[in-house]
Amino acid sequence: MASKITADGRVIAPLNITNPTPSFDLKGFRWGTTDEPKLGPQASKDDHEKDSADQPSIAASSKLVFQQPQGGPPPGRETSPGPTPGPPPQLPHHKQFDDQLGIAGEERPPPLPFPLAQFQGGYAGNGFNIIFRPTPFQTLTSTPDGPNDNHLELNLTTEQLTFGPTLGEIPNRGFGNQNDIILGGLPYLQTIQNVTNILTGKGDKPKSDVPNGIHFEPGVWLTVPPAETFHTTEEQKRGSVVRMASIPHGTTINAQGPIPARNPNTPLGGDPEGPRFHDIDTTPFLINNFTEAGRARGIFHSMDATRNNSTNKLRTPSDLSKFNETKGGSGRITTAIIKNPNIVLQNAIKGQTITETITFEVATGLPDAKYNGGGTANISFLAGKQATITSEAPGRDDMPNAHSPFMSSRFWIETVQYQVTVPRLAPKETILLRPTMPDDSTAPTPQFAITAPAKGVAGVTTVTVPGIQIQYSQMVHLNFGPDPGTMLTWPHVSVATLVPTGPQPFQMQ
């Protein structure tokens, strides 16, 4: 999965990083209070052709330094193996966003506070997507691979996640004895493409193939301070984070979750360890029945990766022999992964040294509500025919096509210690380099702007460089079924591992 370097020193990004998401057009936009206006406080390369991006995101790891072993300065610049050093990387180029927001120079707002401080610039990477989607039928039948009212779609994915500039101070007015609160926020844009290659069993679908975008999501992240009158627990008193998103299928979400406790003894405030992934169960279940008894075990044989589904065509890809490790395939889509997609996240960090992790989760409400706000909203096509208007959406007689009542997503922001081979460098020279990735890891490969110390680098050496990596796991519930008695909740899960698309700066010492 590592990058390649051409003879002329050009870096070719790995196949799991593609072009960045489009930038935001917020020209002329300002956000301030009506009483006292004020201003509160980017991508990847083409897989085969482009190098570094215009707008690198600066992660907090840029403040960390590696102590270079002492030695005399090199006796002049020499030709050495490895990439030809390019010009020093530019500082983050925010002019486009500054112009759009009407912000001049140093007035540009700072990043959001913990835990969203790393949500800056562009990220890209790869992941996995599983969805049971409804299918039309005239007669409901049971096939050897399950009932014909659903189709199981499995995608190896590539993803781009771009964060815009912060929106400044967003006032929310309190009522009665509740004081006003000030929110912080920033826009984001997420795009996901299917890169499943049925010939190789990997996520390396050729660029020449027809593009296959499967997700587009504009939204906003918010930080919310605690409200004195109704936030009573210690967890609630830390405040919360909110993700608001619009999905073009006809669903909007408002998901909220508590800010985790900040560790004062780590650079970013996370736990001094790697991520701990929870298990996910993608087996469909009876609506509102979250017990084991409610799970439809032994019915959906399309979830068995060793089974060729090409006869009944209830799964894409129907034949997973190239993906399933038990048949000599790549191991990228196995029965275990289909049933618990978080295994993909665990596989991505094999061989990595992760020294710190910030973990937080947002959700839209039940089944595990921590806040009484948030929720989902769906267009009427998704909610069903609405034969009767009920307090529930959908009602028992509405026959929903794919109503989404719930979403939760958990994020892990990680500090990874990468090994980077640095060639001979002149004093204070800067070079763009990529680390050596572990053989077992499927994580995307980041890029670093390595700057030599005042004495330069006398010869080829390997340095340990900290970098930022984001992983997430998202669960969406989809409700549909042939009749109220057999209507099911179908888990739809997306997971991904992302790294900054621009070079992360690192000063050797």
PEVENWO-V773210 format. One record per run of one state. SS is the DSSP state (H for helix, E for strand, L for the rest). FROM is the first residue (numbers start at 1). LEN is the number of residues. If there is no record, write none. Layout:
{{SS/FROM/LEN} {SS/FROM/LEN}}
This chain:
{{L/1/3} {E/4/2} {L/6/5} {E/11/2} {L/13/47} {H/60/4} {L/64/2} {E/66/1} {L/67/28} {H/95/7} {L/102/3} {H/105/3} {L/108/13} {E/121/14} {L/135/7} {E/142/2} {L/144/2} {E/146/2} {L/148/2} {E/150/17} {L/167/3} {E/170/3} {L/173/8} {E/181/14} {L/195/2} {E/197/1} {L/198/4} {E/202/1} {L/203/10} {E/213/12} {L/225/11} {H/236/3} {L/239/1} {E/240/8} {L/248/3} {E/251/8} {L/259/12} {E/271/1} {L/272/13} {E/285/2} {L/287/5} {H/292/3} {E/295/1} {L/296/5} {H/301/3} {L/304/11} {E/315/2} {L/317/8} {H/325/3} {L/328/7} {H/335/5} {L/340/2} {H/342/7} {L/349/4} {E/353/11} {L/364/11} {E/375/4} {L/379/1} {H/380/4} {L/384/19} {E/403/20} {L/423/2} {E/425/1} {L/426/4} {E/430/4} {L/434/2} {E/436/1} {L/437/11} {E/448/4} {L/452/5} {E/457/1} {L/458/3} {E/461/20} {L/481/3} {H/484/3} {L/487/1} {E/488/13} {L/501/3} {E/504/5} {L/509/1}}
